[in-house]
Amino acid sequence: MNRKKFLLQEEDIPAAWYNIAAEMKNKPRPLLNPGTKAPLREEELYPLFAKELAHQELNQTDAWIEIPDEVREMYKFWRPTPLVRAFGLEKALDTPAHIYFKNESVSPVGSHKLNSAIPQAYYCKKEGITNITTETGAGQWGAAMSYAAKAFGLELAVYMVKVSYHQKPYRRSIMQTFGAQVIASPSMSTKAGRKILTEHPNYQGSLGTAISEAVELAVQTPNCRYTLGSVLSHVMLHQTVIGLEAEKQMAMAGEYPDVVIGCFGGGSNFSGISFPFLRHKLSGEKNIRVIAAEPASCPKLTRGEFQYDFGDEAGYTPLLPMYTLGHTFSPAHIHAGGLRYHGAGSIVSQLRQDGLMEAVDVEQLDTFEAATLFAQTEGIIPAPESAHAIAAAINEAKQAKEEGRSKTILFNLSGHGLIDMAAYDQYFAGELLNYSLSDEELEKTLAPLEKIIR
């Protein structure tokens, strides 16, 4: 199998995260207090997040935020991650395109999620917090937060979307191995969960539901805070270590990407790979294309509405400016559980609104076809989430062949799929389906939104 890796040294791990909001011409709209509709003040986030994380969330002035030494030392356990030239995939596609991928699957938990879990746990510990809560879809974030919580001596409760709790039992086992308590969501342990189960007894959950339960437990538990794996700006910030490393590695390869691609749920890995490259587009130095690949069954960027909405189903969070399908949207039970979220982060939403990025939606069966080809040509079985980025990269490479021109494509392999083999079994057995979302279904969850953005 022909492959070329571009490797960095420990000293090449970024010393600071990149805050793209500081350099955007049109800043993301502010988060709003849902009661007063006034822009949220930093101190209003203190009951929910560690104070430093609240500060990072609202920081739109500092382009570079120093990574604490303790966090950077823990990054050294697996960072820098490899950049790989996908010669095998290129050959199979018979394309003139050059395809590269950043391999975030080499982290201790098998995904990029640890890049933010470590600093979130660190800031909570530094503040003297003893307990944290979180949600997880497919389990990658829950696994990462469980690892980070144990590393800093914190107690963790994870609300895992019920359909994934049953689809992916080994991710649950990973969290429990690291000492976390894992609860299938919706549950009877919170007011939000009980309400949902009373109204819909067989409801299999969504990330919005799990967030509601995790937030409720956090604000009702002494010395406890909530941690989040995507969507919010401080999470995007931490993930930029991916793209900052990739910049150096692309320079080692003697190339610069024409297209940067990431799969898209709430925006964490997409932002991590793309924001450091986008800063050169913001400055006018480069005319790079950036593509978010989302599920066709949960198409917030391609079919959603840009409006203020809650980040959770029960309406506990501040109002976020986002491309949304409506916070009561119930996504189909696709295996890419980490992408089953109703909204996009405020930074990504503003970039989309300003035409600085693109979005494509991908059908479930197409993602598994792409994943299988990638595994056979590159020797890595990707997570169903990452397969969306692979499918989009393959489409770009095929387009390059049709146009008879070269193109340099970079995508983020956000995680491996070795704990998702039940999904592959279903795919090979012909049991997986594509899910279509009708305009009527979409209108049902969009109609109740208060039209704050006009």
N, C-alpha and C positions, 0 to 999 in steps of 0.2 A: 504494500500500500504506500503510494508516494505521498509524502507529507513534509512540510517545512514549518518549523516552529520559530517564533521570534520571542526570545526570552529576555527579561530584564533582571536586574539584581535588586536586593532588598533596599539599597539606597535609592532606587528609582521609584519606590512607592511614594505617591504624592505626599507632600508635607501640608497641603491645604486642599480643602474641597472648593469646587467652583460654584458660585452662586449666580446663575444666569439672570435672575430677576434684577440684579443690580445693573446689568448692561442692556436690558430690554428697553427699546424706545417707548413702547406702550407697556407700562407695568401691569402685572396682574391686578384685577380689581380686588379690593379688600374683602376679607372675610367679614360677615355681618353677624351681629347679635340677633338671634331669631326673634327676640321679643321687641327690641327697639328699632331694629333694622339699621342701627348705627354701626360704623366700622368697629371691628373688635379691637379692644385694647389688649396689650400683651398680658397684663395681670389677670384678665378674664380667662386665660388659658391655664393659669397656674394650678387650679384644682384638677386639671386633666393631665397635664404634661409636666415633666421636669422643667424648671425655669429656663435653663439654657436652651432646651429644645423649643420652648415657646418663643424665646428670643430669635432663634434661627428661623422659625416658621414665618415671622413677620419682617425679617431683615431683607430690605430691598436696596440697601446702600453699599454693603461690603461685598465686592466681587470674589474675594478669597477669604475663607474662614479656616483658621489653623486647625489641623487635626491634633488632638491631644497626644502626648507621647505614649500614654498607656494604651490608647486605641491603636496607634500606629504599630506598637510592639505586637499587639494581638493580630493585626493585619498580616504581620510577617509569618504567621502560621501557614498561610496559603497564598499570599500575594507576594510579588506580582503574578498574575495569572497569564497563561500563554496566549499569544496571538498565533493563529494557524492559517497557512495558505491551504485551501481545500482543493488540492490538485485532483484528488479522486473524484470529487463531485463535478469539477470542471470538465474532466474527461468524459464522465458519464453523460453530461449534458451537451458535449461537443460544442462548447461555447467559447467565444473569444474573450469573455469576461474573466477578470481575475476576482476570485471569491475568497474573502478572509473571514474568519470568525474569532471572536474573543471568547475563550473557554472559561466561563465562570462556574462550570460544573465541578471544578477541582477543589472547591471549598470543603471544609469538614462536613457540612450538611448537604453538599451537592448542588448548591445554587448560589446566586448572587445576593440573596437576602441577608446574609451575615454582614455585608458591608454597612448596613444601617442598624442591625440588631446590636452589634457590639457597641457603637457610640450611644445608642439609646439606653442600653443597660448601664453603661459607664456613667452617663449624666445622672441617671436615677440614683445609682449607688453613691455618687459624689454628693448628692443633695441629702443623703440620709434616708431615702425611701427604702422600704423593706419588701413591699409587695407590688407586683405589676400584673396587669391583665392585657390580653390582646385577642385578636381574632385570626383565623386562618381559613383559606379556601381549600386548596389542594394539600396544604400542609407544609409547603416549603418555608413560609414565614414562621409558622408555629415551631418548626424544627429549629430554625435559626434563633428565634427568641428564647427557646428552651435552653439551647447551648449557651447563649450569652448570659441568660439569667443565672445559670449554674456557675458560670465563670466568675460572676460578680456577687454571688451569694444572695440572690434575690429569689423570693417565692413567686411563681408564675401560674396563672390560670389562663388556659387557652380555650376560647370558644371556636370549635371547628364546625364548619358548615356540614349539616347532617348528611347530605348526599355524599360528600367526600369522606366523612367519618366512616361510612360503610364501604365506599368504593376503594379507599386507600388506607386499610387498617395498619399497614406497616409504617406509614408516616405518623400515625397516632402512637405506635410503639416507640418510634424514635423520640418523640416528645416525652413520653413517659420514662424512657431510659435516662433522659437528661433531668428527670425529676419534676416535670411539669404536670399539673392537673389538666386533663383534657375533657371538655364537655361538648357533647353533640348539640348543635344549635339549629333551630330553636329548642330551648330547654325550659323546664319548670323552675329553674333556679333564679330567674329574674322576672320582674313585672312585664318587661317587653316580650320575653319569651312566652310567658303564660298567656298574654293577650293574643299573640299570634297563633299559638296552639289551640286556644279556645275557639278562635274564628276559623282556623284551617288546621284541623287535627293531623292531617297527613302531610303537612308542608315540609319539604325537604331542605329548606333553608336557602340563604343567600349571604353574600359577604355583608350586605347592608344589615341583615338581621343579626349576624354574629357581632358586628361592630356595636349595635345597640346594646347587646347583652354585656359586652366587655366594658363599654363606657359606663353603663349603669352600675356594674360591680365595682369599678374603680372609684367612682365618686361616693359610693356608700361604704367603702372600706377604709378604715384609718390607715394613714401613712402608705397609701396605695396610689399608683398612677397608671394611666393607660398608655400603651405603645402601639404604633400602627406601622404596617409593612409597606404601604404604598400611598398614593394620592397626595399626601401633604408635602409641602415644599421642603421641610427639613429632611424628609426621607429621600427626595430627589437629590438634594444637596449631597448627602452621604454617598449616594451611589455614583457620583461623578468620578470616583477613583477609577471606575472601569474605563471611561472614555479618555481620561487623562493618561493612563498607562497606554491605551491603544494608540494615542497620538504618537508617542515615542516609538512604539513598535512599528507603526506604519512608516515612520521615517526610516527605521532600520531596514524595512522592506524596499525602500526607495519609491514608495507610492503614496498617494493621498486618495481617500475614497471619494468617488463620485456620488455614491449612495450609501447612507447609513440606515440600518433597519433594526428594529426591536419589536418583539411581541408586546401587546398592550392590554393590560387589565385596568390598573389605576395609574400606571406610568413609571414605576420604579426602575425597572431594568432598561426600558426605552430611554428614559431621561439620563440614566447613568452612562449609556453608550453614546448618546447623541448630543447632549448639552455642551460638552467640551469642544466638539466639532462645530456646533451651531454658533459658538461665539465668534468664529471666523466669518460666518455668514452675516452675523449682526454687524460686524465691523466693515463688511464689504470686501474682505480679502478673498473669500471663496464663494462659489455659487453652488454649494453642495445641496443635494436633495436628502431629506430625512423622512423616513416612512415608518409609521406605526401600523403594525399588523394585528388586527383584532378579530375575534370570532364573529362570523356572520350572524350568529344567534344572540350576540350581545354587542350590537354595533353603535356604541355611544358616539364615537367620533365621526362615523360615516352617516348615521341616520338620527342621531340625537339632536337635542335643542340646547343652544348656549343660553343658560339661565342660572339663576341662583337656586340651589337645591341643598337638601340635607345630605350629609355623607353617610347616613344610616337610615334604616327603615323606620325606626320609631320617632325620629326627629329630635334626637338628643344633642347632635353636634351643632356647631355654628353653621350658618348658611355659606356655602362655597360657590363661587362663580365657576361653572363647569359645563362642559358638554355632557348632557345627562339623558337617560331614558326614563327618568323619574325614580325617586327613592323607593317607591313601592314596586318597581319592576321585578318580576320573578323570572330569572334566566333559565333557559333550558339546561338539562342535566348533562352537559358536555363534560368530557374528561379533563379539559383544561380548566380545572377548578379555580386556578389563580387568576383567570381572566373573566370570571363571571361577576363583574362588578358594574353597577349601573352608571357610574360617572367617571370623568377624567379629572386629574388634578388641575388646579387653577392656573399654574404656569403653562402646562401643556395646552390647556384650553385657550389661553390667550395667544400662544404661538400658532395654534390652529386657526383662530379667528383672524390673525394677521397674515395668514398664508405662508408662514415660514416653515411649515411642515405639511406632510401629506398623510392620509390614512387609507388603508385598504381593509376590506373584510374578507375573511377566508373561511370556507366551509370545513366542517370537522373532518370529512373523509379526505379532503385535499391535504389537510395537515398531516394525517397519518401516512398518506402516500409519500409526502415529502420527507417525513421522519424516517420511513423505511429506506428510502433511497440514500439519505444522509448516513444512516447506520451502516448500510452495505458498502458505501464508498469511503467513509471517514472513520468507521470503527467505533463510533460513539452513539449510543441509543439516547435520543434527546427526550426531554420532558414534553408532554403534549403542548404546554404553553410555548416552549421554545420552537416547537415545530411550526407555529404560525410565522415566525420570523424566517425560518428555513424556506417555507413555501413562498413567501414574498421574495426572498433572495433568488430562488429558482426562477420565478416569473421574470425578474429583472434580467437574469442571465439568458433566458430564452429570448427575451426581447432584444438583447444585445446581438444574439445570433441572427435573428430575423433582420435586424438593421445592418448587419455586417460590420459592426464596429466594436472596439474594445470598451470595457467599462470596469471600473474597480468598485466592488461591492464589499461592504463590511456589515456583518450582522453580529448580534450578541447571542451566543449560546448560553442562555440564562440558567440552565440546569439540566442535569441528566435525568433519564426516565427509568432508572433501574428499579424504582419502587412503583412504577406505573405499568408494570407488565400485564396486569389484568386488563388494562385498556387495550394494549396491543393484542392480547388474546381475543378480545371481542372484535377488534378490527379484522384480524385474520379469519375469524369465524363468520364474518359478514353481518355481525350483530349491531354495529354502530350505524347511526343515521345522521343525516344533515337535518338541521332544524331551521325552518323558515319563520320569520317574524312578520306578521301581517301589519299593514298600516293601521288597522283597527285596534290591534293589541297595543301598538305603540301609542296611539292617541289616548288610549284609556289611562295610561300611566303618566303621560305628559300633560293632559288637560288640567289636572288639579294644581299644577305648578303656579305659584304666584309670579306674575310677570314683572319682576323688578327691573330686569334689563330690557330696555325698549329700543 
